[in-house]
Protein backbone atom coordinates (compact mmCIF):
# COMPACT_ATOMS: atom_id res chain seq x y z
CA UNK A 1 0.00 0.00 0.00
CA UNK A 2 2.69 2.49 1.00
CA UNK A 3 4.72 1.96 -2.17
CA UNK A 4 1.57 2.32 -4.28
CA UNK A 5 0.88 5.72 -2.74
CA UNK A 6 4.48 6.76 -3.40
CA UNK A 7 4.20 5.60 -6.99
CA UNK A 8 0.85 7.36 -7.48
CA UNK A 9 2.34 10.60 -6.17
CA UNK A 10 5.37 10.22 -8.44
CA UNK A 11 3.18 9.61 -11.47
CA UNK A 12 0.98 12.64 -10.72
CA UNK A 13 4.03 14.84 -10.17
CA UNK A 14 5.83 13.33 -13.18
CA UNK A 15 8.74 12.27 -10.97
CA UNK A 16 10.39 10.05 -13.59
CA UNK A 17 13.44 9.49 -11.41
CA UNK A 18 11.37 7.82 -8.67
CA UNK A 19 9.44 5.72 -11.20
CA UNK A 20 12.72 4.60 -12.81
CA UNK A 21 14.13 3.61 -9.40
CA UNK A 22 11.02 1.58 -8.62
CA UNK A 23 10.92 -0.01 -12.09
CA UNK A 24 14.50 -0.18 -13.37
CA UNK A 25 13.48 -2.59 -16.17
CA UNK A 26 10.62 -0.44 -17.43
CA UNK A 27 10.04 -0.92 -21.15
CA UNK A 28 11.26 -4.52 -21.08
CA UNK A 29 9.04 -7.61 -20.80
CA UNK A 30 7.56 -7.65 -17.26
CA UNK A 31 9.49 -4.43 -16.56
CA UNK A 32 6.40 -2.94 -14.94
CA UNK A 33 6.28 -5.58 -12.18
CA UNK A 34 7.28 -4.63 -8.64
CA UNK A 35 8.41 -7.49 -6.41
CA UNK A 36 7.08 -7.20 -2.86
CA UNK A 37 8.82 -10.19 -1.32
CA UNK A 38 6.18 -12.91 -1.01
CA UNK A 39 6.92 -15.48 1.69
CA UNK A 40 5.40 -18.96 1.84
CA UNK A 41 5.59 -20.59 5.28
CA UNK A 42 5.06 -24.33 5.66
CA UNK A 43 5.21 -26.73 8.62
CA UNK A 44 8.66 -28.05 9.50
CA UNK A 45 7.66 -31.55 8.35
CA UNK A 46 5.10 -33.16 6.12
CA UNK A 47 4.08 -30.30 3.86
CA UNK A 48 3.09 -31.27 0.32
CA UNK A 49 4.33 -27.86 -0.80
CA UNK A 50 7.92 -27.60 -2.05
CA UNK A 51 10.03 -24.56 -2.89
CA UNK A 52 10.34 -25.59 -6.54
CA UNK A 53 6.55 -25.25 -6.90
CA UNK A 54 6.85 -21.47 -6.59
CA UNK A 55 8.37 -18.61 -8.53
CA UNK A 56 12.11 -18.15 -7.96
CA UNK A 57 11.44 -14.81 -6.26
CA UNK A 58 9.18 -16.39 -3.63
CA UNK A 59 10.85 -16.89 -0.25
CA UNK A 60 10.03 -20.42 0.93
CA UNK A 61 10.42 -20.96 4.70
CA UNK A 62 9.65 -23.66 7.19
CA UNK A 63 7.89 -22.53 10.35
CA UNK A 64 11.15 -22.75 12.32
CA UNK A 65 12.96 -20.61 9.73
CA UNK A 66 10.11 -18.11 9.76
CA UNK A 67 10.21 -17.84 13.56
CA UNK A 68 13.95 -17.12 13.36
CA UNK A 69 13.26 -14.43 10.75
CA UNK A 70 10.63 -12.84 13.02
CA UNK A 71 13.03 -12.90 15.97
CA UNK A 72 15.79 -11.33 13.87
CA UNK A 73 13.57 -8.28 13.30
CA UNK A 74 11.95 -8.42 16.75
CA UNK A 75 8.52 -9.05 15.22
CA UNK A 76 5.55 -10.97 16.62
CA UNK A 77 3.90 -11.64 13.27
CA UNK A 78 4.12 -10.71 9.62
PyMOL Python script that loads the backbone (N, CA, C, O; Angstrom):
from pymol import cmd

cmd.read_pdbstr("""\
ATOM      1  N   UNK A   1       0.795  -1.180   0.000  1.00  0.00           N
ATOM      2  CA  UNK A   1       0.000   0.000   0.000  1.00  0.00           C
ATOM      3  C   UNK A   1       0.853   1.267   0.000  1.00  0.00           C
ATOM      4  O   UNK A   1       0.605   2.194  -0.771  1.00  0.00           O
ATOM      5  N   UNK A   2       1.848   1.296   0.863  1.00  0.00           N
ATOM      6  CA  UNK A   2       2.688   2.492   0.997  1.00  0.00           C
ATOM      7  C   UNK A   2       3.405   2.800  -0.314  1.00  0.00           C
ATOM      8  O   UNK A   2       3.434   3.945  -0.765  1.00  0.00           O
ATOM      9  N   UNK A   3       3.980   1.765  -0.917  1.00  0.00           N
ATOM     10  CA  UNK A   3       4.721   1.963  -2.168  1.00  0.00           C
ATOM     11  C   UNK A   3       3.783   2.415  -3.291  1.00  0.00           C
ATOM     12  O   UNK A   3       4.172   3.203  -4.153  1.00  0.00           O
ATOM     13  N   UNK A   4       2.540   1.908  -3.274  1.00  0.00           N
ATOM     14  CA  UNK A   4       1.573   2.316  -4.283  1.00  0.00           C
ATOM     15  C   UNK A   4       1.254   3.801  -4.164  1.00  0.00           C
ATOM     16  O   UNK A   4       1.126   4.494  -5.174  1.00  0.00           O
ATOM     17  N   UNK A   5       1.127   4.287  -2.944  1.00  0.00           N
ATOM     18  CA  UNK A   5       0.877   5.718  -2.741  1.00  0.00           C
ATOM     19  C   UNK A   5       2.079   6.524  -3.232  1.00  0.00           C
ATOM     20  O   UNK A   5       1.913   7.553  -3.887  1.00  0.00           O
ATOM     21  N   UNK A   6       3.281   6.061  -2.917  1.00  0.00           N
ATOM     22  CA  UNK A   6       4.482   6.758  -3.398  1.00  0.00           C
ATOM     23  C   UNK A   6       4.514   6.797  -4.927  1.00  0.00           C
ATOM     24  O   UNK A   6       4.816   7.828  -5.529  1.00  0.00           O
ATOM     25  N   UNK A   7       4.198   5.662  -5.537  1.00  0.00           N
ATOM     26  CA  UNK A   7       4.197   5.596  -6.993  1.00  0.00           C
ATOM     27  C   UNK A   7       3.128   6.516  -7.572  1.00  0.00           C
ATOM     28  O   UNK A   7       3.390   7.240  -8.533  1.00  0.00           O
ATOM     29  N   UNK A   8       1.938   6.497  -7.002  1.00  0.00           N
ATOM     30  CA  UNK A   8       0.855   7.358  -7.484  1.00  0.00           C
ATOM     31  C   UNK A   8       1.262   8.828  -7.434  1.00  0.00           C
ATOM     32  O   UNK A   8       1.025   9.582  -8.378  1.00  0.00           O
ATOM     33  N   UNK A   9       1.875   9.222  -6.325  1.00  0.00           N
ATOM     34  CA  UNK A   9       2.343  10.601  -6.169  1.00  0.00           C
ATOM     35  C   UNK A   9       3.388  10.932  -7.239  1.00  0.00           C
ATOM     36  O   UNK A   9       3.348  11.996  -7.857  1.00  0.00           O
ATOM     37  N   UNK A  10       4.320  10.001  -7.443  1.00  0.00           N
ATOM     38  CA  UNK A  10       5.370  10.220  -8.437  1.00  0.00           C
ATOM     39  C   UNK A  10       4.782  10.341  -9.840  1.00  0.00           C
ATOM     40  O   UNK A  10       5.239  11.166 -10.632  1.00  0.00           O
ATOM     41  N   UNK A  11       3.791   9.539 -10.150  1.00  0.00           N
ATOM     42  CA  UNK A  11       3.175   9.612 -11.473  1.00  0.00           C
ATOM     43  C   UNK A  11       2.429  10.934 -11.658  1.00  0.00           C
ATOM     44  O   UNK A  11       2.509  11.547 -12.723  1.00  0.00           O
ATOM     45  N   UNK A  12       1.710  11.371 -10.633  1.00  0.00           N
ATOM     46  CA  UNK A  12       0.980  12.637 -10.718  1.00  0.00           C
ATOM     47  C   UNK A  12       1.945  13.808 -10.892  1.00  0.00           C
ATOM     48  O   UNK A  12       1.706  14.723 -11.680  1.00  0.00           O
ATOM     49  N   UNK A  13       3.042  13.752 -10.134  1.00  0.00           N
ATOM     50  CA  UNK A  13       4.028  14.843 -10.170  1.00  0.00           C
ATOM     51  C   UNK A  13       5.056  14.686 -11.293  1.00  0.00           C
ATOM     52  O   UNK A  13       5.963  15.506 -11.439  1.00  0.00           O
ATOM     53  N   UNK A  14       4.900  13.621 -12.080  1.00  0.00           N
ATOM     54  CA  UNK A  14       5.825  13.332 -13.181  1.00  0.00           C
ATOM     55  C   UNK A  14       7.273  13.207 -12.692  1.00  0.00           C
ATOM     56  O   UNK A  14       8.207  13.713 -13.313  1.00  0.00           O
ATOM     57  N   UNK A  15       7.423  12.514 -11.556  1.00  0.00           N
ATOM     58  CA  UNK A  15       8.744  12.266 -10.972  1.00  0.00           C
ATOM     59  C   UNK A  15       9.330  11.004 -11.620  1.00  0.00           C
ATOM     60  O   UNK A  15       9.296   9.917 -11.043  1.00  0.00           O
ATOM     61  N   UNK A  16       9.863  11.179 -12.825  1.00  0.00           N
ATOM     62  CA  UNK A  16      10.387  10.053 -13.592  1.00  0.00           C
ATOM     63  C   UNK A  16      11.549   9.357 -12.897  1.00  0.00           C
ATOM     64  O   UNK A  16      11.744   8.154 -13.075  1.00  0.00           O
ATOM     65  N   UNK A  17      12.313  10.087 -12.118  1.00  0.00           N
ATOM     66  CA  UNK A  17      13.443   9.486 -11.406  1.00  0.00           C
ATOM     67  C   UNK A  17      12.944   8.431 -10.409  1.00  0.00           C
ATOM     68  O   UNK A  17      13.492   7.331 -10.340  1.00  0.00           O
ATOM     69  N   UNK A  18      11.910   8.770  -9.643  1.00  0.00           N
ATOM     70  CA  UNK A  18      11.374   7.819  -8.671  1.00  0.00           C
ATOM     71  C   UNK A  18      10.795   6.597  -9.380  1.00  0.00           C
ATOM     72  O   UNK A  18      11.028   5.462  -8.963  1.00  0.00           O
ATOM     73  N   UNK A  19      10.044   6.832 -10.448  1.00  0.00           N
ATOM     74  CA  UNK A  19       9.443   5.724 -11.202  1.00  0.00           C
ATOM     75  C   UNK A  19      10.539   4.814 -11.751  1.00  0.00           C
ATOM     76  O   UNK A  19      10.406   3.592 -11.699  1.00  0.00           O
ATOM     77  N   UNK A  20      11.610   5.386 -12.272  1.00  0.00           N
ATOM     78  CA  UNK A  20      12.724   4.596 -12.812  1.00  0.00           C
ATOM     79  C   UNK A  20      13.429   3.789 -11.718  1.00  0.00           C
ATOM     80  O   UNK A  20      13.884   2.673 -11.966  1.00  0.00           O
ATOM     81  N   UNK A  21      13.520   4.351 -10.514  1.00  0.00           N
ATOM     82  CA  UNK A  21      14.131   3.613  -9.398  1.00  0.00           C
ATOM     83  C   UNK A  21      13.244   2.440  -8.990  1.00  0.00           C
ATOM     84  O   UNK A  21      13.746   1.369  -8.651  1.00  0.00           O
ATOM     85  N   UNK A  22      11.942   2.640  -9.021  1.00  0.00           N
ATOM     86  CA  UNK A  22      11.015   1.585  -8.618  1.00  0.00           C
ATOM     87  C   UNK A  22      10.895   0.502  -9.693  1.00  0.00           C
ATOM     88  O   UNK A  22      10.692  -0.672  -9.385  1.00  0.00           O
ATOM     89  N   UNK A  23      11.023   0.914 -10.960  1.00  0.00           N
ATOM     90  CA  UNK A  23      10.918  -0.013 -12.092  1.00  0.00           C
ATOM     91  C   UNK A  23      12.125   0.140 -13.002  1.00  0.00           C
ATOM     92  O   UNK A  23      12.013   0.715 -14.084  1.00  0.00           O
ATOM     93  N   UNK A  24      13.282  -0.368 -12.579  1.00  0.00           N
ATOM     94  CA  UNK A  24      14.504  -0.178 -13.374  1.00  0.00           C
ATOM     95  C   UNK A  24      14.462  -0.885 -14.729  1.00  0.00           C
ATOM     96  O   UNK A  24      15.238  -0.543 -15.621  1.00  0.00           O
ATOM     97  N   UNK A  25      13.571  -1.863 -14.897  1.00  0.00           N
ATOM     98  CA  UNK A  25      13.483  -2.589 -16.165  1.00  0.00           C
ATOM     99  C   UNK A  25      12.286  -2.151 -16.997  1.00  0.00           C
ATOM    100  O   UNK A  25      11.833  -2.880 -17.879  1.00  0.00           O
ATOM    101  N   UNK A  26      11.781  -0.964 -16.714  1.00  0.00           N
ATOM    102  CA  UNK A  26      10.618  -0.443 -17.425  1.00  0.00           C
ATOM    103  C   UNK A  26      10.887  -0.427 -18.928  1.00  0.00           C
ATOM    104  O   UNK A  26      11.968  -0.036 -19.370  1.00  0.00           O
ATOM    105  N   UNK A  27       9.896  -0.854 -19.706  1.00  0.00           N
ATOM    106  CA  UNK A  27      10.040  -0.918 -21.151  1.00  0.00           C
ATOM    107  C   UNK A  27      10.451  -2.285 -21.653  1.00  0.00           C
ATOM    108  O   UNK A  27      10.373  -2.558 -22.851  1.00  0.00           O
ATOM    109  N   UNK A  28      10.891  -3.152 -20.743  1.00  0.00           N
ATOM    110  CA  UNK A  28      11.262  -4.521 -21.084  1.00  0.00           C
ATOM    111  C   UNK A  28      10.104  -5.450 -20.701  1.00  0.00           C
ATOM    112  O   UNK A  28       9.217  -5.044 -19.950  1.00  0.00           O
ATOM    113  N   UNK A  29      10.100  -6.688 -21.205  1.00  0.00           N
ATOM    114  CA  UNK A  29       9.040  -7.613 -20.798  1.00  0.00           C
ATOM    115  C   UNK A  29       8.986  -7.744 -19.272  1.00  0.00           C
ATOM    116  O   UNK A  29      10.008  -7.968 -18.624  1.00  0.00           O
ATOM    117  N   UNK A  30       7.804  -7.603 -18.719  1.00  0.00           N
ATOM    118  CA  UNK A  30       7.563  -7.650 -17.263  1.00  0.00           C
ATOM    119  C   UNK A  30       8.295  -6.552 -16.505  1.00  0.00           C
ATOM    120  O   UNK A  30       8.440  -6.644 -15.286  1.00  0.00           O
ATOM    121  N   UNK A  31       8.754  -5.528 -17.188  1.00  0.00           N
ATOM    122  CA  UNK A  31       9.487  -4.432 -16.557  1.00  0.00           C
ATOM    123  C   UNK A  31       8.624  -3.542 -15.689  1.00  0.00           C
ATOM    124  O   UNK A  31       9.135  -2.687 -14.966  1.00  0.00           O
ATOM    125  N   UNK A  32       7.303  -3.741 -15.758  1.00  0.00           N
ATOM    126  CA  UNK A  32       6.401  -2.941 -14.936  1.00  0.00           C
ATOM    127  C   UNK A  32       5.944  -3.696 -13.687  1.00  0.00           C
ATOM    128  O   UNK A  32       4.999  -3.279 -13.017  1.00  0.00           O
ATOM    129  N   UNK A  33       6.614  -4.807 -13.377  1.00  0.00           N
ATOM    130  CA  UNK A  33       6.281  -5.580 -12.175  1.00  0.00           C
ATOM    131  C   UNK A  33       7.154  -5.126 -11.018  1.00  0.00           C
ATOM    132  O   UNK A  33       8.350  -4.884 -11.184  1.00  0.00           O
ATOM    133  N   UNK A  34       6.544  -5.013  -9.843  1.00  0.00           N
ATOM    134  CA  UNK A  34       7.281  -4.626  -8.643  1.00  0.00           C
ATOM    135  C   UNK A  34       7.202  -5.777  -7.652  1.00  0.00           C
ATOM    136  O   UNK A  34       6.114  -6.146  -7.208  1.00  0.00           O
ATOM    137  N   UNK A  35       8.331  -6.334  -7.311  1.00  0.00           N
ATOM    138  CA  UNK A  35       8.406  -7.486  -6.412  1.00  0.00           C
ATOM    139  C   UNK A  35       8.275  -7.033  -4.961  1.00  0.00           C
ATOM    140  O   UNK A  35       9.030  -6.175  -4.502  1.00  0.00           O
ATOM    141  N   UNK A  36       7.318  -7.610  -4.245  1.00  0.00           N
ATOM    142  CA  UNK A  36       7.077  -7.201  -2.859  1.00  0.00           C
ATOM    143  C   UNK A  36       7.653  -8.156  -1.832  1.00  0.00           C
ATOM    144  O   UNK A  36       7.597  -7.874  -0.635  1.00  0.00           O
ATOM    145  N   UNK A  37       8.202  -9.272  -2.266  1.00  0.00           N
ATOM    146  CA  UNK A  37       8.818 -10.189  -1.321  1.00  0.00           C
ATOM    147  C   UNK A  37       7.846 -11.171  -0.695  1.00  0.00           C
ATOM    148  O   UNK A  37       7.750 -11.248   0.530  1.00  0.00           O
ATOM    149  N   UNK A  38       7.124 -11.923  -1.513  1.00  0.00           N
ATOM    150  CA  UNK A  38       6.185 -12.911  -1.010  1.00  0.00           C
ATOM    151  C   UNK A  38       6.914 -14.021  -0.255  1.00  0.00           C
ATOM    152  O   UNK A  38       7.925 -14.543  -0.724  1.00  0.00           O
ATOM    153  N   UNK A  39       6.390 -14.372   0.914  1.00  0.00           N
ATOM    154  CA  UNK A  39       6.924 -15.482   1.694  1.00  0.00           C
ATOM    155  C   UNK A  39       5.858 -16.562   1.815  1.00  0.00           C
ATOM    156  O   UNK A  39       4.692 -16.266   2.074  1.00  0.00           O
ATOM    157  N   UNK A  40       6.261 -17.816   1.626  1.00  0.00           N
ATOM    158  CA  UNK A  40       5.397 -18.963   1.844  1.00  0.00           C
ATOM    159  C   UNK A  40       5.972 -19.706   3.040  1.00  0.00           C
ATOM    160  O   UNK A  40       7.141 -20.093   3.039  1.00  0.00           O
ATOM    161  N   UNK A  41       5.139 -19.904   4.063  1.00  0.00           N
ATOM    162  CA  UNK A  41       5.589 -20.585   5.282  1.00  0.00           C
ATOM    163  C   UNK A  41       4.853 -21.911   5.384  1.00  0.00           C
ATOM    164  O   UNK A  41       3.626 -21.966   5.299  1.00  0.00           O
ATOM    165  N   UNK A  42       5.626 -22.985   5.570  1.00  0.00           N
ATOM    166  CA  UNK A  42       5.064 -24.334   5.662  1.00  0.00           C
ATOM    167  C   UNK A  42       5.495 -24.976   6.982  1.00  0.00           C
ATOM    168  O   UNK A  42       6.462 -24.533   7.602  1.00  0.00           O
ATOM    169  N   UNK A  43       4.777 -26.024   7.412  1.00  0.00           N
ATOM    170  CA  UNK A  43       5.208 -26.735   8.620  1.00  0.00           C
ATOM    171  C   UNK A  43       6.627 -27.280   8.451  1.00  0.00           C
ATOM    172  O   UNK A  43       7.096 -27.470   7.330  1.00  0.00           O
ATOM    173  N   UNK A  44       7.294 -27.527   9.559  1.00  0.00           N
ATOM    174  CA  UNK A  44       8.657 -28.052   9.501  1.00  0.00           C
ATOM    175  C   UNK A  44       8.720 -29.417   8.807  1.00  0.00           C
ATOM    176  O   UNK A  44       9.714 -29.742   8.159  1.00  0.00           O
ATOM    177  N   UNK A  45       7.673 -30.199   8.943  1.00  0.00           N
ATOM    178  CA  UNK A  45       7.661 -31.547   8.346  1.00  0.00           C
ATOM    179  C   UNK A  45       6.303 -31.838   7.730  1.00  0.00           C
ATOM    180  O   UNK A  45       5.271 -31.367   8.208  1.00  0.00           O
ATOM    181  N   UNK A  46       6.325 -32.613   6.675  1.00  0.00           N
ATOM    182  CA  UNK A  46       5.102 -33.163   6.118  1.00  0.00           C
ATOM    183  C   UNK A  46       4.308 -32.284   5.166  1.00  0.00           C
ATOM    184  O   UNK A  46       3.198 -32.653   4.782  1.00  0.00           O
ATOM    185  N   UNK A  47       4.832 -31.152   4.779  1.00  0.00           N
ATOM    186  CA  UNK A  47       4.080 -30.295   3.865  1.00  0.00           C
ATOM    187  C   UNK A  47       4.163 -30.843   2.443  1.00  0.00           C
ATOM    188  O   UNK A  47       5.239 -31.243   1.996  1.00  0.00           O
ATOM    189  N   UNK A  48       3.039 -30.866   1.728  1.00  0.00           N
ATOM    190  CA  UNK A  48       3.092 -31.273   0.317  1.00  0.00           C
ATOM    191  C   UNK A  48       3.668 -30.165  -0.576  1.00  0.00           C
ATOM    192  O   UNK A  48       3.998 -30.404  -1.737  1.00  0.00           O
ATOM    193  N   UNK A  49       3.785 -28.970  -0.030  1.00  0.00           N
ATOM    194  CA  UNK A  49       4.335 -27.856  -0.796  1.00  0.00           C
ATOM    195  C   UNK A  49       5.859 -27.893  -0.766  1.00  0.00           C
ATOM    196  O   UNK A  49       6.466 -28.164   0.269  1.00  0.00           O
ATOM    197  N   UNK A  50       6.462 -27.616  -1.912  1.00  0.00           N
ATOM    198  CA  UNK A  50       7.920 -27.596  -2.046  1.00  0.00           C
ATOM    199  C   UNK A  50       8.343 -26.292  -2.699  1.00  0.00           C
ATOM    200  O   UNK A  50       7.592 -25.712  -3.484  1.00  0.00           O
ATOM    201  N   UNK A  51       9.536 -25.834  -2.379  1.00  0.00           N
ATOM    202  CA  UNK A  51      10.033 -24.555  -2.890  1.00  0.00           C
ATOM    203  C   UNK A  51       9.991 -24.494  -4.416  1.00  0.00           C
ATOM    204  O   UNK A  51       9.688 -23.445  -4.984  1.00  0.00           O
ATOM    205  N   UNK A  52      10.288 -25.598  -5.078  1.00  0.00           N
ATOM    206  CA  UNK A  52      10.335 -25.593  -6.542  1.00  0.00           C
ATOM    207  C   UNK A  52       8.957 -25.421  -7.186  1.00  0.00           C
ATOM    208  O   UNK A  52       8.859 -25.262  -8.403  1.00  0.00           O
ATOM    209  N   UNK A  53       7.912 -25.450  -6.394  1.00  0.00           N
ATOM    210  CA  UNK A  53       6.554 -25.247  -6.904  1.00  0.00           C
ATOM    211  C   UNK A  53       6.231 -23.755  -7.090  1.00  0.00           C
ATOM    212  O   UNK A  53       5.206 -23.402  -7.672  1.00  0.00           O
ATOM    213  N   UNK A  54       7.112 -22.899  -6.593  1.00  0.00           N
ATOM    214  CA  UNK A  54       6.852 -21.470  -6.591  1.00  0.00           C
ATOM    215  C   UNK A  54       7.854 -20.724  -7.461  1.00  0.00           C
ATOM    216  O   UNK A  54       8.904 -21.252  -7.826  1.00  0.00           O
ATOM    217  N   UNK A  55       7.506 -19.500  -7.777  1.00  0.00           N
ATOM    218  CA  UNK A  55       8.373 -18.609  -8.528  1.00  0.00           C
ATOM    219  C   UNK A  55       9.705 -18.461  -7.801  1.00  0.00           C
ATOM    220  O   UNK A  55       9.758 -18.524  -6.573  1.00  0.00           O
ATOM    221  N   UNK A  56      10.772 -18.266  -8.560  1.00  0.00           N
ATOM    222  CA  UNK A  56      12.115 -18.151  -7.963  1.00  0.00           C
ATOM    223  C   UNK A  56      12.249 -16.978  -7.002  1.00  0.00           C
ATOM    224  O   UNK A  56      13.131 -16.982  -6.143  1.00  0.00           O
ATOM    225  N   UNK A  57      11.384 -15.972  -7.135  1.00  0.00           N
ATOM    226  CA  UNK A  57      11.444 -14.810  -6.257  1.00  0.00           C
ATOM    227  C   UNK A  57      10.664 -14.999  -4.962  1.00  0.00           C
ATOM    228  O   UNK A  57      10.703 -14.138  -4.084  1.00  0.00           O
ATOM    229  N   UNK A  58       9.959 -16.115  -4.837  1.00  0.00           N
ATOM    230  CA  UNK A  58       9.183 -16.394  -3.627  1.00  0.00           C
ATOM    231  C   UNK A  58      10.096 -16.976  -2.562  1.00  0.00           C
ATOM    232  O   UNK A  58      10.825 -17.936  -2.811  1.00  0.00           O
ATOM    233  N   UNK A  59      10.049 -16.391  -1.382  1.00  0.00           N
ATOM    234  CA  UNK A  59      10.855 -16.889  -0.253  1.00  0.00           C
ATOM    235  C   UNK A  59      10.082 -18.026   0.392  1.00  0.00           C
ATOM    236  O   UNK A  59       8.969 -17.820   0.876  1.00  0.00           O
ATOM    237  N   UNK A  60      10.651 -19.220   0.405  1.00  0.00           N
ATOM    238  CA  UNK A  60      10.026 -20.419   0.930  1.00  0.00           C
ATOM    239  C   UNK A  60      10.675 -20.753   2.268  1.00  0.00           C
ATOM    240  O   UNK A  60      11.877 -21.012   2.324  1.00  0.00           O
ATOM    241  N   UNK A  61       9.886 -20.749   3.353  1.00  0.00           N
ATOM    242  CA  UNK A  61      10.421 -20.960   4.699  1.00  0.00           C
ATOM    243  C   UNK A  61       9.636 -22.023   5.450  1.00  0.00           C
ATOM    244  O   UNK A  61       8.417 -22.132   5.310  1.00  0.00           O
ATOM    245  N   UNK A  62      10.350 -22.800   6.243  1.00  0.00           N
ATOM    246  CA  UNK A  62       9.650 -23.663   7.190  1.00  0.00           C
ATOM    247  C   UNK A  62       9.232 -22.794   8.374  1.00  0.00           C
ATOM    248  O   UNK A  62       9.714 -21.671   8.521  1.00  0.00           O
ATOM    249  N   UNK A  63       8.355 -23.299   9.199  1.00  0.00           N
ATOM    250  CA  UNK A  63       7.892 -22.526  10.347  1.00  0.00           C
ATOM    251  C   UNK A  63       9.058 -22.141  11.256  1.00  0.00           C
ATOM    252  O   UNK A  63       9.111 -21.015  11.752  1.00  0.00           O
ATOM    253  N   UNK A  64       9.979 -23.056  11.476  1.00  0.00           N
ATOM    254  CA  UNK A  64      11.146 -22.747  12.319  1.00  0.00           C
ATOM    255  C   UNK A  64      11.983 -21.622  11.716  1.00  0.00           C
ATOM    256  O   UNK A  64      12.425 -20.724  12.433  1.00  0.00           O
ATOM    257  N   UNK A  65      12.200 -21.668  10.401  1.00  0.00           N
ATOM    258  CA  UNK A  65      12.959 -20.611   9.733  1.00  0.00           C
ATOM    259  C   UNK A  65      12.223 -19.275   9.821  1.00  0.00           C
ATOM    260  O   UNK A  65      12.839 -18.227  10.016  1.00  0.00           O
ATOM    261  N   UNK A  66      10.908 -19.325   9.676  1.00  0.00           N
ATOM    262  CA  UNK A  66      10.107 -18.107   9.758  1.00  0.00           C
ATOM    263  C   UNK A  66      10.176 -17.504  11.157  1.00  0.00           C
ATOM    264  O   UNK A  66      10.290 -16.287  11.302  1.00  0.00           O
ATOM    265  N   UNK A  67      10.109 -18.339  12.180  1.00  0.00           N
ATOM    266  CA  UNK A  67      10.207 -17.841  13.560  1.00  0.00           C
ATOM    267  C   UNK A  67      11.560 -17.175  13.804  1.00  0.00           C
ATOM    268  O   UNK A  67      11.634 -16.160  14.497  1.00  0.00           O
ATOM    269  N   UNK A  68      12.626 -17.737  13.242  1.00  0.00           N
ATOM    270  CA  UNK A  68      13.947 -17.120  13.358  1.00  0.00           C
ATOM    271  C   UNK A  68      13.966 -15.766  12.661  1.00  0.00           C
ATOM    272  O   UNK A  68      14.543 -14.806  13.172  1.00  0.00           O
ATOM    273  N   UNK A  69      13.329 -15.692  11.486  1.00  0.00           N
ATOM    274  CA  UNK A  69      13.257 -14.434  10.751  1.00  0.00           C
ATOM    275  C   UNK A  69      12.505 -13.386  11.563  1.00  0.00           C
ATOM    276  O   UNK A  69      12.938 -12.236  11.636  1.00  0.00           O
ATOM    277  N   UNK A  70      11.390 -13.766  12.172  1.00  0.00           N
ATOM    278  CA  UNK A  70      10.633 -12.843  13.016  1.00  0.00           C
ATOM    279  C   UNK A  70      11.492 -12.346  14.176  1.00  0.00           C
ATOM    280  O   UNK A  70      11.517 -11.152  14.474  1.00  0.00           O
ATOM    281  N   UNK A  71      12.189 -13.264  14.822  1.00  0.00           N
ATOM    282  CA  UNK A  71      13.033 -12.905  15.971  1.00  0.00           C
ATOM    283  C   UNK A  71      14.151 -11.955  15.550  1.00  0.00           C
ATOM    284  O   UNK A  71      14.498 -11.033  16.288  1.00  0.00           O
ATOM    285  N   UNK A  72      14.710 -12.180  14.374  1.00  0.00           N
ATOM    286  CA  UNK A  72      15.791 -11.333  13.871  1.00  0.00           C
ATOM    287  C   UNK A  72      15.351  -9.865  13.776  1.00  0.00           C
ATOM    288  O   UNK A  72      16.151  -8.958  14.002  1.00  0.00           O
ATOM    289  N   UNK A  73      14.095  -9.642  13.444  1.00  0.00           N
ATOM    290  CA  UNK A  73      13.568  -8.285  13.304  1.00  0.00           C
ATOM    291  C   UNK A  73      12.689  -7.868  14.486  1.00  0.00           C
ATOM    292  O   UNK A  73      12.009  -6.843  14.447  1.00  0.00           O
ATOM    293  N   UNK A  74      12.724  -8.693  15.536  1.00  0.00           N
ATOM    294  CA  UNK A  74      11.950  -8.417  16.752  1.00  0.00           C
ATOM    295  C   UNK A  74      10.449  -8.207  16.445  1.00  0.00           C
ATOM    296  O   UNK A  74       9.809  -7.279  16.939  1.00  0.00           O
ATOM    297  N   UNK A  75       9.930  -9.115  15.605  1.00  0.00           N
ATOM    298  CA  UNK A  75       8.524  -9.049  15.216  1.00  0.00           C
ATOM    299  C   UNK A  75       7.733 -10.172  15.883  1.00  0.00           C
ATOM    300  O   UNK A  75       8.289 -11.216  16.224  1.00  0.00           O
ATOM    301  N   UNK A  76       6.452  -9.951  16.063  1.00  0.00           N
ATOM    302  CA  UNK A  76       5.553 -10.969  16.623  1.00  0.00           C
ATOM    303  C   UNK A  76       4.819 -11.714  15.505  1.00  0.00           C
ATOM    304  O   UNK A  76       4.481 -12.887  15.655  1.00  0.00           O
ATOM    305  N   UNK A  77       4.581 -11.041  14.406  1.00  0.00           N
ATOM    306  CA  UNK A  77       3.903 -11.644  13.267  1.00  0.00           C
ATOM    307  C   UNK A  77       4.285 -10.875  12.006  1.00  0.00           C
ATOM    308  O   UNK A  77       5.002  -9.875  12.056  1.00  0.00           O
ATOM    309  N   UNK A  78       3.795 -11.362  10.897  1.00  0.00           N
ATOM    310  CA  UNK A  78       4.117 -10.705   9.622  1.00  0.00           C
ATOM    311  C   UNK A  78       2.851 -10.535   8.825  1.00  0.00           C
ATOM    312  O   UNK A  78       2.887 -10.004   7.716  1.00  0.00           O
TER     313      UNK A  78
END
""", "prot")
cmd.dss("prot")
cmd.show_as("cartoon", "prot")
cmd.util.cbc("prot")
cmd.orient("prot")
